[in-house]
């Protein structure tokens, strides 16, 4: 019960942030904002505000599942543009995540070298 | 017999590893006058990575090189995903914006990357150090190249100066889709910019509230591509939001002067005309734009909406526009700024 209240409160905060964040653009009644002009020139279907809100909430949830603190996840989601949200939402868990792996690669190279040496193609280790 | 088979299996692995490449990789991708010149951005900072955190380390390196005071530890909470043990490209781009820097994803191809290095921009790259079937994603920062040795120089992992054969680097970069990011100070242009990509990046800066940085980027774009209406529109919108309506009108006029088919420019010009009481001129401006044959549906809808709103705002007792409406905003902008 309390957990769901907290979740609800989180959603309200998110909606509030969203409204505040988009307020300057809302206030410009007849002005076409530059990002909208670019999207319209490219004839992109931009997400409706409601759909974008839901997509943001979804990405936020995925970030939390991937180990991000909920408050930090809010901040990270709010720094993404609508098109980035649309890009991340369906495949956040499969997009390339650069970590390291230098050791893995060194391992692979080492195994190849040993095989080559055993097979007699190279003579690297004879020099030692 | 079995040995022969093994060698046959391993030979391609050798070639893939770049060990067998003999023809130079860098020289053919360099302009004639730069074919022998080494580039080494040795002043680029170095942040050795901790486990799995090459994303924060590489991003800190390029941000610091662009004058931002930030440490990898500051960036962990912004770009690191614990369960994925890595960082996403999109989040590196987004985090760059929050430090008021313009993230520009360079066009694919080694020649583009080399051109950025010659312009003094270290390039954050995504590499796949594994294979196309077993991927090992890694971020590093390219800081130079030596054409004579056919190598590139990287800040990578825990190595401050990793010298890698260009062929091997190219393979790891190709397997990661040739993704490279330069971090630009506001108003700075990349070495080989595409107007569309740069303006999109500037608009993205604006959309997360970095108006100052975005204004400088639009200004640089307008200077570099004066015939790009979006750059003028961007400048106009920034002035409009800051309450400088005459400057906004000046830039909107510039946008439609360089491209009379640019509907957002006509729309915003009509809006500022209506705001200074020139309702008839505003409506004729919109009607002229709506009569254009190649207007997209999305834009047509927006312009019709603006038209309705302007008509609704026009006072009932409105007779006709004042004569001054036929001209640009009176006393609007310093002359010679076009």
Interface residues (C-beta under 8 A of the other chain):
Chain A: X21 X24 X28 X29 X30 X31 X32 X33 X34 X35 X36 X37 X38 X40 X41 X43 X63 X65 X66 X67 X68 X69 X72 X75 X76 X78 X79 X80 X81 X82 X84 X87 X88 X92 X93 X95 X96 X97 X98 X99 X100 X101 X102 X104 X105 X108 X109 X112 X115 X116 X119 X120 X121
Chain B: X3 X6 X7 X10 X13 X14 X17 X49 X51 X52 X53 X54 X55 X58 X77 X78 X81 X82 X83 X84 X85 X86 X87 X88 X89 X90 X91 X93 X94 X95 X97 X98 X126 X127 X128 X129 X130 X135 X136 X137 X138 X139 X156 X157 X176 X199 X200 X202 X203 X204 X206 X207 X208 X209 X218 X230 X233 X234 X237 X240 X241 X263 X264 X267 X268 X270 X271 X274 X296 X298 X299 X302 X305 X306 X309 X310
